[in-house]
């Protein structure tokens, strides 16, 4: 009899546990982890004084920072989410100009998205997809000493608005603690401007990064 009661109790816990772990309407979810911005840039030719320099391009490297997500569940399946991070830093290089390292830039890419969780609310594993709007703010732009030595002065990058596409998944470890992995593709278009002496030099760049984040989340 005791074994039957124990088995029934364990079965009840097994059935009830996923529902307790699931995301529900009204939940607030905070996630934190390592986030990498990996630009897949497509650059136009560098333009100097109104004339393109054939074969010249601008390049950007990748960077990893602390990423933060804040999500609110509007229903059991739909939420809104804000992506934030500590400032990303990228080196700006060139092709076709002797490999000149032009400078460095920092940016913040806050992104607000609507997210959809297709699984039933009782699932411990919760994949999701999202679509949102990104604003990328470029700041703290600096030229390298190499570029300044060649006569370049000033560096500016235009801010950008664009769509952001997202996939991700949560795996609940406890009622409140979860593992999270997510990836995004963000449409970021900018124009970089500098001067060589008095000659204006600019280049249009579709940065279009893939953004990856892995971390932990906590549900309130």
C-alpha positions as semicolon CSV with decimal commas, in nm:
position;residue;x (nm);y (nm);z (nm)
1;X;0,000;0,000;0,000
2;X;0,285;0,235;0,095
3;X;0,458;0,164;-0,239
4;X;0,136;0,240;-0,426
5;X;0,097;0,573;-0,248
6;X;0,462;0,660;-0,322
7;X;0,426;0,569;-0,690
8;X;0,107;0,775;-0,719
9;X;0,280;1,072;-0,554
10;X;0,578;1,052;-0,789
11;X;0,344;1,028;-1,089
12;X;0,153;1,333;-0,970
13;X;0,477;1,528;-0,930
14;X;0,595;1,424;-1,276
15;X;0,268;1,544;-1,430
16;X;0,250;1,866;-1,230
17;X;0,616;1,964;-1,255
18;X;0,624;2,077;-1,621
19;X;0,324;2,302;-1,569
20;X;0,499;2,460;-1,272
21;X;0,810;2,519;-1,480
22;X;0,639;2,664;-1,787
23;X;0,621;3,029;-1,894
24;X;0,284;3,179;-1,810
25;X;0,098;3,502;-1,874
26;X;0,232;3,779;-1,652
27;X;0,579;3,625;-1,604
28;X;0,882;3,854;-1,611
29;X;1,199;3,690;-1,744
30;X;1,549;3,829;-1,707
31;X;1,832;3,664;-1,901
32;X;2,207;3,737;-1,895
33;X;2,504;3,586;-2,074
34;X;2,780;3,625;-2,328
35;X;2,663;3,792;-2,650
36;X;2,863;3,812;-2,972
37;X;2,802;4,051;-3,261
38;X;2,950;3,897;-3,578
39;X;2,924;4,145;-3,869
40;X;2,864;4,004;-4,216
41;X;2,930;4,337;-4,376
42;X;2,872;4,427;-4,737
43;X;3,063;4,743;-4,818
44;X;3,039;4,974;-5,113
45;X;3,353;5,122;-5,265
46;X;3,522;5,386;-5,054
47;X;3,446;5,727;-5,202
48;X;3,702;6,008;-5,186
49;X;3,607;6,355;-5,306
50;X;3,308;6,222;-5,498
51;X;3,498;5,947;-5,683
52;X;3,487;5,577;-5,595
53;X;3,814;5,394;-5,536
54;X;3,765;5,063;-5,726
55;X;3,818;4,751;-5,515
56;X;3,827;4,939;-5,186
57;X;3,607;4,824;-4,899
58;X;3,552;4,874;-4,527
59;X;3,571;4,582;-4,282
60;X;3,455;4,524;-3,922
61;X;3,562;4,258;-3,674
62;X;3,351;4,064;-3,419
63;X;3,312;4,146;-3,051
64;X;3,169;3,975;-2,739
65;X;3,011;4,154;-2,445
66;X;2,764;4,100;-2,159
67;X;2,413;4,061;-2,299
68;X;2,087;4,124;-2,115
69;X;1,726;4,035;-2,204
70;X;1,413;4,159;-2,031
71;X;1,091;3,982;-2,131
72;X;0,727;4,007;-2,026
73;X;0,474;3,738;-2,114
74;X;0,153;3,895;-2,247
75;X;-0,007;3,549;-2,277
76;X;0,117;3,191;-2,230
77;X;0,252;3,204;-2,587
78;X;0,330;3,568;-2,669
79;X;0,573;3,807;-2,503
80;X;0,767;4,125;-2,561
81;X;1,142;4,137;-2,515
82;X;1,411;4,403;-2,491
83;X;1,770;4,320;-2,583
84;X;2,045;4,525;-2,420
85;X;2,420;4,484;-2,375
86;X;2,736;4,652;-2,263
87;X;2,889;4,857;-2,550
88;X;3,037;4,661;-2,839
89;X;3,373;4,766;-2,981
90;X;3,486;4,697;-3,339
91;X;3,803;4,768;-3,533
92;X;3,744;4,931;-3,871
93;X;3,977;4,809;-4,143
94;X;4,001;4,856;-4,517
95;X;4,066;4,656;-4,831
96;X;4,224;4,813;-5,137
97;X;4,402;5,084;-4,935
98;X;4,706;4,881;-4,842
99;X;4,525;4,716;-4,552
100;X;4,501;5,044;-4,361
101;X;4,352;5,006;-4,013
102;X;4,129;5,309;-4,012
103;X;3,997;5,323;-3,656
104;X;3,766;5,180;-3,391
105;X;3,401;5,232;-3,305
106;X;3,162;5,148;-3,023
107;X;2,791;5,088;-3,052
108;X;2,481;4,992;-2,858
109;X;2,207;4,793;-3,037
110;X;1,887;4,803;-2,823
111;X;1,621;4,583;-2,985
112;X;1,253;4,552;-2,896
113;X;1,084;4,235;-3,021
114;X;0,757;4,045;-3,011
115;X;0,827;3,679;-2,937
116;X;0,613;3,370;-2,990
117;X;0,642;3,042;-2,797
118;X;0,467;2,765;-2,999
119;X;0,492;2,485;-2,741
120;X;0,219;2,418;-2,489
121;X;0,258;2,604;-2,162
122;X;0,340;2,278;-1,982
123;X;0,661;2,217;-2,179
124;X;0,991;2,246;-1,991
125;X;1,164;2,312;-2,326
126;X;1,040;2,640;-2,475
127;X;1,171;2,734;-2,822
128;X;1,060;3,070;-2,959
129;X;1,082;3,301;-3,257
130;X;1,073;3,678;-3,265
131;X;1,054;3,984;-3,485
132;X;1,157;4,328;-3,368
133;X;1,293;4,673;-3,431
134;X;1,658;4,760;-3,375
135;X;1,820;5,097;-3,316
136;X;2,200;5,101;-3,336
137;X;2,379;5,398;-3,183
138;X;2,741;5,444;-3,290
139;X;2,966;5,649;-3,063
140;X;3,323;5,690;-2,937
141;X;3,471;5,668;-3,288
142;X;3,847;5,705;-3,309
143;X;4,109;5,696;-3,582
144;X;4,423;5,487;-3,544
145;X;4,759;5,660;-3,518
146;X;4,842;5,494;-3,852
147;X;4,545;5,663;-4,020
148;X;4,619;5,999;-3,858
149;X;4,981;5,967;-3,973
150;X;4,856;5,939;-4,331
151;X;4,655;6,259;-4,298
152;X;4,308;6,130;-4,202
153;X;4,109;6,331;-3,950
154;X;3,773;6,270;-3,782
155;X;3,556;5,957;-3,800
156;X;3,178;5,938;-3,786
157;X;2,923;5,658;-3,828
158;X;2,552;5,719;-3,892
159;X;2,305;5,559;-3,651
160;X;2,074;5,291;-3,792
161;X;1,715;5,165;-3,770
162;X;1,630;4,816;-3,895
163;X;1,440;4,492;-3,844
164;X;1,569;4,210;-3,623
165;X;1,482;3,841;-3,664
166;X;1,524;3,601;-3,374
167;X;1,519;3,234;-3,275
168;X;1,589;3,101;-2,928
169;X;1,506;2,845;-2,663
170;X;1,474;2,821;-2,286
171;X;1,525;2,500;-2,090
172;X;1,391;2,515;-1,736
173;X;1,629;2,388;-1,465
174;X;1,400;2,477;-1,174
175;X;1,069;2,660;-1,132
176;X;1,251;2,988;-1,196
177;X;1,600;2,919;-1,334
178;X;1,661;2,839;-1,701
179;X;1,930;2,787;-1,962
180;X;1,894;3,008;-2,269
181;X;2,040;3,018;-2,618
182;X;1,938;3,262;-2,889
183;X;2,044;3,395;-3,225
184;X;1,949;3,703;-3,424
185;X;1,998;3,855;-3,765
186;X;1,984;4,236;-3,749
187;X;1,955;4,476;-4,042
188;X;2,211;4,751;-3,969
189;X;2,303;5,000;-4,243
190;X;2,542;5,288;-4,186
191;X;2,765;5,538;-4,362
192;X;3,115;5,601;-4,232
193;X;3,272;5,941;-4,294
194;X;3,624;6,075;-4,245
195;X;3,849;6,333;-4,414
196;X;4,184;6,301;-4,582
197;X;4,311;6,653;-4,543
198;X;4,018;6,855;-4,674
199;X;3,886;6,573;-4,896
200;X;3,572;6,402;-4,770
201;X;3,600;6,022;-4,760
202;X;3,293;5,807;-4,704
203;X;3,168;5,451;-4,743
204;X;2,825;5,286;-4,720
205;X;2,824;4,962;-4,519
206;X;2,550;4,704;-4,465
207;X;2,675;4,562;-4,134
208;X;2,396;4,299;-4,105
209;X;2,542;4,101;-3,813
210;X;2,449;3,763;-3,673
211;X;2,412;3,800;-3,297
212;X;2,456;3,500;-3,067
213;X;2,386;3,478;-2,694
214;X;2,417;3,192;-2,443
215;X;2,339;3,237;-2,075
216;X;2,105;3,189;-1,782
217;X;1,761;3,329;-1,717
218;X;1,542;3,383;-1,412
219;X;1,164;3,403;-1,409
220;X;0,977;3,622;-1,161
